[in-house]
Structures are given as C-alpha cells and as structure tokens.
C-alpha cells in the first residue's frame, strides 16, 4: 500500500524512498528534495510505496536518485552513492534547458516505466546466465567424475582440485546448483549410472560396484537400497520382469 499521508506535511521530508513494483522487478528510487503537489498525486495515483529515511551513505539496492531540481541539489547524498547510481534532476516546467541537465516532470512516469522494463530484462538475462552457468559447471563435474569413475581414492578435495576450485568453493557451488552436498551428489550420480549397468549388462554386482569406484560392494548395496528402496539384484529382477528389455 502507498503511504496515504501523501498530502500531509510528512511528504515534505527532504529524502524519501520510492518502491515501484513491476511484473518481474522492483525499482527503488531515492528522492531528494521537497515533494511537489504533482509528485504527491503521482505517488497516490500509482499506489507507489514511499517513506522518509535518514541520509543514506551507501545503499546498493537503490536504482536511481531523483532530485527536485527546483528545490534542492543532491550534495547531502554521499559521493559513493552518486558515483554508482544515475542521478536525474527534474523541474516542473514543460521546457527544460538541456544544458542544465534536467528533465521536465512529465517525463518521469515514462522514465520509470522504461527503467522497470530494463530491469526486468536484465533480471531475465541474469537468470538465463545462471542456468547456463549451472549447466556448464555440472557438465564439467560429471565429465570429471566419469573420467575418474573407478578411482577408489577419489575424495572431495581431489575432485575439487580436478575442476580447479578450492574445496570450500566447490562444496558451495555443488550445493547451490543441486541442493545436495558433494558426496550426496556423487553417490546419486553413481547410483543412477549403476541402474543403467544393471539394466543393460549381466555384470555381477561386485563388478558394477568396483567399476563405479565404490569402496565396497556392501556399501554400494546399502546405498542403493537407501535410495531406491530395493537392493541392486532386486532392481535388476524387477526391471527384467517388467519386460523393458
């Protein structure tokens, strides 16, 4: 809900935050200077949340600094914040002198609209990049596991070294992309591969266990039953009885 003290004296606070919501993004604007009647009605009409704050020193969530160029300047805002965020000065005249680097107030709704669309587009691109990054990381990880599948000395430290990461960074990345600890992910991956071998080969359980680098057949069978609800032999029998081959 917007702050509907909008026409009261409280909206004359010199520094306020505007939170403007789009479909897939939110714009956070720092407003400096007295709010004119036009700005107050704009906030009310568009149900824009706004509230007064103490002078911010550094707020990296802020997308833009909006300054009432007729009433004040932005010297009260830290140089750090000014240097990293765009500053837009506006006046209420329909005719703004470009040399003074100000815009007329009537352009603010348009500016806000396009900034939200831009932020939504950037958010979409970031999500796509994150998915792409996850795919590439997991592809590299599973390829490395496959390459050293029968290495019984494989450890998390050794595996993280093989993908050129520290153990802590590797653990964090696996957890971020899979929701699992590295050991859990590796065991799950190996059990899935073993299900394929159980389905398409006549290899003995011990050979499959050894081929996939499990420390022992007993450990493999126990892990398999924990994940699948049946032991490897029962899985193979059930698969073949289902007529899948």
N, C-alpha and C positions, 0 to 999 in steps of 0.2 A: 504494500500500500504506500502511496505517496504521503509525504508529510503535509497534512492538510491544515497546518498552521500557516499555509502558504501566503496569506495576505496579512499575517500578523507581523509584529516587529521582529520576530525571530528570524525571518528570512532575510533580514538585513545584515546578518553575520557576514563578515568580510571573506571568510574562507569556508566553502562547503564542498561536500562530495555529492555528485550525481551518479546514481546507479541506473543504467539504462539497459533493459533486457531485450535481446533479440531472440530468434528461434533457437539458435545454437551457440550464442555467445552473449557475454555481458560487457558493456562498456562502462568503465569507471572514469569519470571526469572530475578533475579538481577545478572548481570555480573560484576565482579570486575577484573580489570587489563586490559592491552593493548590487543586489538583485533588483533590476528594474521591474516595473509592473508587467511589461511584456514577457520578461523571463519567468516571472511568477506564474502567469497564466499558461505559458508553455509547459511548465512543470506540472501544473494541475491538469491541464487538458490531456497530457500524455501519461498521466499517472506515474510520474518519474520519482522514484525514491530519492530523497536528498536530506542531508543532515549537516550541521556545523561541525567543524573539527578545529583542533589546535594546529598551528602552522606545521605541516609535515616536513621532516628533514630528508627522508628518503622513503618513498613508497613505490616499489617497483610494480605494484598492481595497477597503478594509475596509467591510463592510456593517453590522456591528453590534458593539458592545462588550458582552461578557458578563462580569459581575462576581460573584464568590463573595461575597455579602453577609455571610456569617458569618465570613469570614476577613480581609477587607480592604476598602478603598474603592478609588476609581479616581483618587486625587489624583496618582498617578505618571504618568497619561496627560495629554498636552498638552491645554490648553483648546481649542485649534483643532480637534483631532480629536473631542473630546467635544461640541463645539458643532455639528458637521456630521453626526454619526452617532448613532443611537439607543443609549442605554445601558440595559441590562436587568440589574437586580440580582436574584439568586435566593438562596433558602435551602433547606435540605433538609427542613424541616418541611412537612407537608402543608397546614398552615394559616398563611397569610401575612397579615399585617396590611396592608390596602390603604393605610393612612395612611403606611406606611413605604416605599411604592412598591417593593415586592419581590414576586416570584412564587415559588411552590413549584417545586422542581427537576423534579417530574414533568411540568410543563407545557413544559419546554424542548424535548423531541422534537416536540411539537405546534407550538410556535412556529417551530422550524427548518423543519418541513415546509411551513408556510404561507408563510414567508419565501421559500423556494425557488420555490414556485408563483407568488408575487407577482413575483419577479424574472424568472421565465420569461415571465410575461405581459407585463411591461414590455419585455423583450427582443424579444418578438414585435411589440409595438406600435412599437418603435423601428425594426425592420426594415421594417415596413409604411410608416412615415412616411418612411424613407429612400427606398424605392421610389417613393412618391408625390412626394417632392421631386425625384427624378431625372426622373420623367416630366414634371413641370411645367417643370423647367429645360430639358429637351431640346425640349419643345413650344415654349417661348418662343424658344429658339435657332433651331430650324428655321423657325419663322414669320418671324423676323427675317431669316434667310438668304433665304427666299422673297421677302420684301418688297424686298430689295435684290439680287436674283439677278443682274441684268445690270449691276451696278456694278463696272466693271473696276478701280476704285481701292480696292475693299474690302481692308482689312488686318485682322489680328488685333486691333490696337489700336482701330481704328474699330469693329469688330464688338463688342468688349468694352464700348466706350462706349455702344453702342446697347442693350445689355442691362444697362446701369448697373452695371458691375463694373470693377475695375481689371484691367489685363492679366494680372497675376500670379494674381489670384484666379480670373479667367476660365479661364486655362490649367489651373490646378489642378483646377477643377470639371469641366471637359470630360474631363480625364484620369481623374478619379475615377469619373465616370459611364459613360465609354465605353471607357476603356483606350487611347485614342488622343490624340495631340497635336491641338490645334485645327485646324491645316492639314490633317492626315490625315483628321479627321472631316469637314471641309467638302468636301474633294475626294471622299471616299467618298460623301457625300450627293449631290453634284452628278453624279457618275458614275451613281448609281442613277436620278436624275431623267432623265439623258440616255438611259439604256436604255429608259425609258418613251417618250421622244420618238422614239427610233429605231424603236420597235415600232409606234407608232400614227400617225406622220406620215411624209410624204415629204420633210420638210425636208432640205436639204443639210447635210453635216457642219459646214461653216463657220457656218451659221446657228444650229445647235444649240450649237456652241461659244460663239458670241457671246451667244446668249440666256441661257446659264448663267454668263456672266461670266468665262470662262477667258481668260487673257492672250493666247492664240493658238490657232489650230486645231492646229498642230503639237504644242503642249504637251498639249492635250486628248487627241489621238490617242495620244500616247506614254503618258500617264497611264492612259487607258482600257485599252490593251493590257497594261500592267503589272498592272492589277487584274483584268482579265477574260481575259487570255491571247490575245485576238484584237483587231483594230482595230475601230472603230465600223462600218465598212462590212461587214466580215465578220460582225459580230454581227447586223446588220440582215438580211443574206442568210441566215444560219443560222436566224434567228427565222422568217422568212417561209417558208423551205423546210420548216420543222418543221410547217407547217400550223396554227400557233397563231392565225392571223387568218383 
